[in-house]
Amino acid sequence: PPAVLYHGTCTKNLESIYKNGILRGARLYVHLSKDKETALKVGSRHGTPFVLEVDCKQMSKDGFKFYLSHNGIWLTEEVPSKYIRH
């Protein structure tokens, strides 16, 4: 994956994300975007949007797997909070 990817969410989820990381919930994977604009659009679907920056370079070094979907979205099973840049 690229060194940095972005996750769009809404502000009401931030406390949980900073504590527990980004979890896939009912989905198979966490969805990550290659640019902030796309992530912002995703986050705005659920409330006041917020874009999180994910250190995918370090995640990959630490053994996390990433997949690129046919529509250009990056996927991974989870993003522990230590890889989220504040």
TABEL-V466911 format. One record per helix or strand. SS is the DSSP state (alpha for helix, beta for strand). FROM is the first residue (numbers start at 1). TO is the last residue. Records with the same first field share a line. If there is no record, write none. Layout:
# TABEL-V466911
SS->FROM-TO ; FROM-TO
This chain:
# TABEL-V466911
beta->4-10 ; 22-23 ; 30-33 ; 49-55 ; 67-68 ; 74-76 ; 78-79 ; 84-85
alpha->11-20 ; 36-44 ; 56-61 ; 81-83
